């Protein structure tokens, strides 16, 4: 048996190929794009050494010359471990172009592009707004990235072949709010988040019914389900994927609009909304055991939603929402739009628009599964 990773498994690619023949032209177009991106990225997934613990593997493959150091320089800055960005990504086949005036480093690979800027947690990954746990820093003349952000977030997305996935069999769909908990509202137009979240979950359930996975709903009607109950339901169902569906609102600023995607904040890091570290950051939650594949899920969900809806990109972010903390599987929480914005609320109220949201999520699940298959189950 070869010691190299197994890159291709036929089943997820055959399912994507089936979507290409779908009577729904929109689904077919999305599937074509996802399949192309997956095939290119998977072919590139084995190139170059990455984190220090992988040195033996890459040396055995002959891709690390005798005497070479597997990892670029690392530093501890204010108690946080950092890694040199340019040398790290160079070993993954990325070419870097630095701009001293803006303190920006643009890293371009055959299938991905990252843009890093000093003194901010926001980066650009393939054109998407993505928020790291720690700010990128300028150190000794070059940009450095928190090692934890590399290991638990960026590397799973860029090189999933290096992470052992969980086989996808059961998907739990979590329609936010319900019953006496209306969630976000647009009172002017009498729109409630709970109604639209359930509608999207039911649409996605119907799409997933054509696939071999089991789908479980945390609620299938307008009833209240406590957050801990939702996580417990996922545990009993032995969920392999958890998708929580929401819509947003902001008080006193109706101009805010767009799409946000959340994954669980890793242990020892602060959430995107936190300006400084807190004691809560030290706690490990059940969901943190799946940080790597939650990152992959969050990336594909955000990419597909932005691509399908053409909404304002509010970012792939980190948070310690209860359902993300408590579920024991890769999980994502989606804020598909702002009901407090009248224009966006009017779109959300349209059935055709909600159908597009569900379709984007469906294609993202397939992309996630293909990524996981490529990682060598």
Residue, then its C-alpha position, 0 to 999 in steps of 0.5 A: x500500500x502506498x504511503x502517499x495520500x489518496x486523492x480521488x474517491x469516485x462517489x462525490x465526483x459522480x454526484x457532482x457530475x450528476x448535478x451537471x446533468x440537472x434540469x435546473x440550469x443554475x444548479x448545473x452551473x454551480x456544480x460545474x464551477x465547484x467540480x473544476x475548482x476541486x479537481x485543480x485544488x486536489x491535484x495541487x494538494x500534495x505539493x510541498x512541505x508544510x508544518x514541522x510535523x510533516x517533515x518526515x512525510x515530505x522528505x520520504x517523497x523526496x520533495x525536501x532536500x537533505x539539510x533543508x529546514x521543514x518550517x520557516x522561522x517561528x516567533x513568540x510575540x506577546x505570548x502568541x506563536x507566529x510563523x513567517x508567512x512568505x517562506x511558509x507559503x513558498x513551500x506550498x508553491x505560492x509566490x509572494x509579492x510584498x508592498x512595503x508602502x501598504x505592508x501587504x503581502x500577496x501570495x499567489x498559487x496555482x489555485x488560490x490567492x491570499x492577501x495579508x496586511x499587517x496589523x489586521x485580522x482580516x485577510x483576503x482568500x480567493x477574493x473573500x473576506x476572511x477573519x483570522x484569530x490573531x492579527x497579521x504582524x510585521x516582524x523583523x522586516x516580514x509579515x508573520x501569521x499566527x501559527x494556530x491560524x495556519x494550522x487550524x484554519x488556512x491549511x485545512x482549506x488550502x491543503x485538506x489532504x493533510x487532515x483526516x476527515x469524518x465520513x459524511x453520513x448524517x447532516x443535521x439542518x438547524x432552522x434558527x429560532x421558532x415558536x415564541x422566539x421570532x429571531x430578527x424581524x422587519x416589523x415594517x414589512x411583518x417579516x420574521x427570521x424564524x419563518x425564513x430560516x425554516x423555509x430554507x432548511x426545508x428547501x435544503x432538506x428536499x435537495x439533499x433527499x436525492x443524495x445518500x446522506x441521512x438528513x435530520x431537522x432540529x425543527x420541522x415546524x414553528x416551535x421553540x427548541x432550546x439551543x442545548x436541545x439542538x446540540x443534543x439532537x445532533x449528538x443523538x443523531x451522530x451528526x457528521x455535519x451541522x448547518x445552522x440557518x439564520x438571518x440577521x438584523x442590526x438596530x439603528x443602522x438599516x443600511x447594513x446588509x450582506x452575508x456572514x458565515x461563522x465557525x467556532x472560535x478555536x481554543x486560545x483565540x478571540x472571536x471576531x467581535x472581541x477586541x481583546x482576549x478574555x478568560x473564555x478563550x482558554x476553554x475547549x468546547x466539543x466543537x473545537x475537536x473539529x476546527x479544521x473541517x469546520x473551517x473547510x465547511x465555512x469556507x465553501x458555504x461562504x464562497x457559494x453563498x457570495x457567488x450565488x447571491x452576489x450580496x455584500x461580503x461581511x466575512x467568514x468569521x469566528x464566534x462561540x455561538x452555543x450550537x457551534x460550541x456544543x455540537x460534536x462535528x464540523x459545524x457552521x452558522x449562516x447569516x444569509x442576509x439582513x432583515x433590518x435592511x428593507x431592500x435585502x428583506x424584500x429579496x429574502x421574502x421572495x421564494x426564488x431568492x430563498x431557493x437560490x440560498x438553499x441551492x448555494x448551501x446544497x452545492x457547498x455540502x457537495x464541495x465539502x464532501x468532495x474535499x473530504x473524499x480527496x483528503x483520503x478517507 
